Amino acid sequence: MAARGGQREKYTGRTIDYLKAVFIAGGLPNGDRYARFSEIAKILGITVSTASIMCRRLESKGLLVVEDNVGVKLTEKGFRLLAEHLWKAAILEVMLYKLGLSINVCKKLAGKLAENLDMDSAEEIYQALGRPKVCPHNRPIIHPRELDPKRALEIALCCGLAVQEAENAGKGKG
């Protein structure tokens, strides 16, 4: 839901954390697998009931699909939001690294700053940096408009998610 000037609805870092957890647990859009509340709870270090409540809230915002007694999946809207956040974080990591910050500080700050960065500003930073193809961790940076939900695991290559976790999520644990 784009608003004026390329702005989108604001989401908290906690919302992004839940979308990441669903992704890591295998709840990909267009996938056969659903993430379980217990998996989401374990990833986030919370109770299963807290995971259930928050996932239902995110479902009401159109970010997740919750199937009773089955699990949770990202919607296309949730996938896009996550992909945009990870892309913005990767761009910010490049910028911060070029300013001379350590790679660990870059990762920590970039995730927080990405929460408040609109796509128009991110696009300007991306252009000013020369459209970088890799982040400071030497992982590919994939622009959200180049990403098809059918190839969802590609966003794991951006720094916001561990590749190992995402690859394991895609293998279906049951």
N, C-alpha and C positions, 0 to 999 in steps of 0.2 A: 504494500500500500504506500505508494510514493506520495509524498506531500509536496508542497511548493518548493521550488529550488533544489530538487533532487534529494530533499530530506526524507527520511523514513521514520517510522515509529521508533522510539527509543526503547532499547532493551537493556536490562541490567546484566552485569557480569555473571550473575547467578543463572540467568536464563541461558546464556551462552554455555555455562558449565553443564547444564542439563542437556542441551543439544549435543555437546561434545560427548557426554556420557552415553546418550542413546546411540550416537554414531559408533563409538568405541565398542559398545555392547552388540552391535550388529543390526540396529534398527534403521537400516538404510531405506530411502524411498525406492520403490520399484524392486526391492529385494524380497526374498522369500522368508527371511528370518525377522523375528520381532525381538527387541530387547526386553528382558524381564525386569520387573521392579527390583528384584533382589540384586541383579547385576548393576543396575543404575545406582542403587544404594551403596553397594560395595565400592564402586568407582568413586563416588562422592563422599564416602565416609559418613553416611546418614542412615536413618532407619528406613525400612521398607515402606512404612506408612507415610513418612515424609515424602519419599520419592513418588508414591502413588498420588498424593494430594497435589504436589507441584506439577506432575505430568498432566494431570487432569486440568489444571489451570492453564498450562501451555496448550493443551488441546483446545480449550475455549478461545484461545488467541489464534488458532489455526496453524500452530507450529508443529504439533504432534498429532498422531492418530493413536488412540488407546482402544485396544480390543480387550474386553473383559476376558479373563482367564487365558489370555494369549500373550499380550505384551504391548509394546510401544514401538512406533516407527516415526521417523521424521516425515513431515509432509514436504511437498516441494518448497513451500514457503519457508519452513524450518531449515531445510537443506540450504536454500539460497542465503538465508540470514547467516548460517554457520559459515558457508563458503566465503561470503563477503567479509565476515569478521576475521577469518583466518588469512585472507588476502591482505586486508588492511594491516593486520599484525605483522605479516611478513614484510610489507613495504616499510612500516615503521622500524622494524628491526634493521633493515638495510640503512635507513636514514641515521638511526642512532649509532650504528656501527661505524658509519662514515664520519660521525662526529667524534669518534675515538673512545666510545664507551666499551666496556668489556662485553663479550658475547652473552654472558649470564645476565648482566644488567639489561642489555638490549631486549632479551626475551621477556624478562619480567615486566619492564616498562611498556613494551610494545603491546602486550595483551591488554593492559589496563588502558592505555591511550586509545587503542582501537575501538573500545566501547563507545567513545564519545566523538569519533571521527566520522563525518558524513562522507558518502561516496564521492561527491564532487571534489572535496578537499583531498581525499585519498588519491583520486585520479590526478589531481595537480601535482601531488608529491611524487607519484609514480612517474609522471612525465618528466618532472624536474630531475629525478634520479636517473633518467635515461632508460626507463622501462626495464628495470633489472629482471633477469631471468632466474636468478638464484638468490637465496637468503644468505646471511652470514654463516649458516650451518651447511651451506652448499647444497641445499635442497631446492627443487624447482618451485618457482612462484607461478601459480596458475591463476590467471584473471577469472573472476566468477562468470563473466559472459562467455568464456571459452570452455566452461565446464558443464557437461551434460549430466543430469542426475543418474543416468544409466552407467556412468563411469565415476560414481561417487567416491570410490576409494582414492582417486587421484588427489582429492583435497588433503588426504593424509600426508602427502608429500610436502605440504606447506608446514611451517614450524609449529602451528598450533596443536598438532596431534603427533604422537609418536607413531612412526611408520609401523613398527612391530605390533602395536596395539591394534591399529586399523587393519593390518593384514590378518591378524588373528580373528578380529571381529567378522571379517568377510567369509571365514571358513565355516560358519554355522556350528554352534556348540550344542545344538540339540533342538 
